[in-house]
Amino acid sequence: MVAVLVAILCLCMGETAAQRGERTVPRHDRSCWGGHTLVEVITVVLIISFLACVAVPRVNLGALSGARVDAVVRRIVTDLRRTRSQAILEAARNPAGYGLIMRDAGPYIGYQIVNLLNGAVVAEHDLPADVQCRGGRRFEFEPLGNLSTASDMQLTVSTEGKTYSLRLVRATGAVSINR
């Protein structure tokens, strides 16, 4: 099919003005008539439009939402590790530690990293609307990097076709991802 379109395009562009029945310009004046005719340009635009109409419906939008949930999971895992590191780094000044707290009732709309000593918000992130996040709400890290006894240990992040389960180890605060 593409070969036929290319052949049509070559025929349209290969015609001379004399073959189309137009007045020809003497050879010494042709330099000022460079470019393509309107019919040739419209033909090319129509062919490109046709190819775009055929290709666009074949784009897998599910893969895009899958990539989005992958990015969200990586972001949450990174922020859980950041929260744990912050609790360890500031252990001498902050005996209460740091926590990652999900916002709103499930499904969550975002989360905050909070200094548990004074309640100051260190960072805040929103979740995309098409990504569902459920499960544990509070992940509190003590100064040694372990999870507090009141802390949740699991979070589920999902979208159409993909679901991830994030699990934390209470004794070490380590995060693992199960697909």
Sequence and secondary structure as in RCSB ss.txt:
>XXXX:A:sequence
MVAVLVAILCLCMGETAAQRGERTVPRHDRSCWGGHTLVEVITVVLIISFLACVAVPRVNLGALSGARVDAVVRR
IVTDLRRTRSQAILEAARNPAGYGLIMRDAGPYIGYQIVNLLNGAVVAEHDLPADVQCRGGRRFEFEPLGNLSTA
SDMQLTVSTEGKTYSLRLVRATGAVSINR
>XXXX:A:secstr
 HHHHHHHHHHHHH  TTTTT     GGGGGGG S  HHHHHHHHHHHHHHHHHHGGGS HHHHHHHHHHHHHHH
HHHHHHHHHHHHHHTTTT TT EEEEEESSSS  EEEEEETTT  EEEEEE  TT EEEE  EEEE TTS B TT
S  EEEEEETTEEEEEEE TTT  EEEE 
